[in-house]
């Protein structure tokens, strides 16, 4: 049975806020979200995220509006693992299962949910399709998630990408509560 969540984060890194409407059902996550940020430049952002079985990204559609104008991104992964960006093939993303929308805490949930890392021991390394915000450029990103411990509200998972490392707090459903220096979920 699908569960719906409305989540709002104080996104400190962008000096803004994000709200996501999330549906979790079985091994799928679908979401739509809106964010406003003031850093690196003032912007409005909206997105729709669709995943398939195993929380694997099917599509991420993003729109950004700023003083520089309006930008849009249509990032898709087909059933054979091929990725396209605005309809153009991106073979460098082959092997990636997930997208990671910059400054968006929600997209860290898919790999954690897939491996149950918020709930129990394990470690998993991934190639991600990382999307910069507000530019909406797509890059490869190697990331590792490692279960540290259970908490009273869910679990603590270490996120590592290159020299960058943060201990992320997840709730019992596998959704981000706290991403140090980036975002803190608000109780609304």
N, C-alpha and C positions, 0 to 999 in steps of 0.2 A: 504494500500500500504506500502511495506517495505521501510525503510530508512536505508542507509548505513552510518556508521561513522568510521573514522579512528582517534583514540585517543592515545595520548602519554602523559605519566606522568613521572615526576621527582619523583622517589620513594626514599624519603629521608631516611626512616628507613632501607632500604637495601643498601643505597648508590648506587643506580642503576637507571634503566629506564625500562619502560614497554610500549609497543605499542599493542593496541587491534584493531582488525577489527571487528566491531559490526554491526549486522543487527537487527533492531527493526521493527517488523511488527505486528500490532494488539496487541495481548497480549503475544507475544513471543520475546525472545532475544536469538540470537545465536552469538557466538564470537569465534575467535581464537586469540591468543596473544603470544607474545614473551617478555621475560624479562631477564635482566642481573642484578645481584646484587653482592656486594662485602662483605656484612655482613649478616649472621654470618660467612659465608665463601664465597669465589668467586663461582658463579654458573651461569649457563644458564638455562632458564626454557621456556618451550612451553606448551600451553594448548589449548584445544577445549572445549567449553561449549555449550550444547544444552538444551533449555528449551521447555516445552510444553505449553498448554493453561494456562493462569494465571501466566506466568513467572516462573512456577514450574520446578525445575531442573529435567532433564531426565538423562543427563550424563555429567561428567567432566573427561576428559582424560588429564593427566599431565605427562610431562617428565622433568627430571632435570639431568644436567650433572655438576659434580664438581670434585675436586681432589679425593674425596672419591669414585668416580665411577658414574655410571648411575643408576637412579631410575625411576620407572614409576608407575603411579596410574591410575586405571580405576574405578571411582566412579559412580554408577548407582542407579537410583530410578525407580521402576516399577510403573505401573498404580495403583496398590493397596497400594502404599506408602512404600513398602519394599525396603531397601537399600542393595547393595552389594559393597564390596571393593575388587577389583581384583577377582571377582566371588564368594567371601565368604559372606554369609549373615551377616548383622550388625543390629540385632534387637534393639540395644540401640539407633539407629537413627530413629526408628519409630516415626512418627509425624512430622519429619522435612520435609519441602518443598524445602529448598534451601541448596546449598553448599556455603561455604565462603572460598575462596582460600586466605590463608595468604599472606600479602604484596601485594595483588592485589585489587586495589580500585574498579574495575568493579563489582565484585560480591556483593557489597553492594547495587547495583541497583535493583536487582530482588524483594526483599520485599518492597522496596520503590515504585517501579512501580506498583506492585500488588495492593497496597492500595492508590496510588496517593498521597503519603505523601510529595512529592516534590512540589505539586501543591495546596494542601489544608489541612485543619485541620484533625487531627487524630493521633492515636497512635496504634501500634501493636507490640505484643511480639511473638517471634519465637524461635523454637529449630532449630539450624543449624548444618549441617555437616561441621565442620571447619577443613581445611587442613593446616597443618604446612608446611612452606617452609624454607629451602629446603628439610627437612626430608620426606615430603609427608605422614605423619601419620594423621589419621582421628580421630577427637574427637567431642563429643557433645559440643555445645556452646549455651547458652541462650542469646538472644539479643533482645533489644527493640529499636524501631525507633519511634520518635515523631516529628511531624511537628512543627517547631518553627515559621516560617514566610516565606512569599514570598520575593524574592529579585529581583533586576533588571534583573538578568540572569536566574532565576529559583526559587529555594527554599532552605531554611536552615532546616536541619533535625538533631535532636539529636540522636546519636547512643550510647547505653549503653549496656555493658556486664560486669556483676559483678561490680567491683569498677571502671572499665574503662569507660570513657565518652568523646565523641568528638562531636562537631557540624560540620556536613558534609554539604558542599555546592554542590547542584545539578544544572545542567542546565535545561532548559525548557523541554528537552526530557527525563529527569530522569537519566542522567548519571553524574557520579562524576566529579566535577570541583576541589574541594579541600577537603582533609582529613587531618586536622592539624596534624603535626608531622609525617605523613606517606607519603602523596603524594600530588603533585600539578600538575594539568593538564597543559601541555605546549601548547602555541599557535603556531601551525605550519602551 
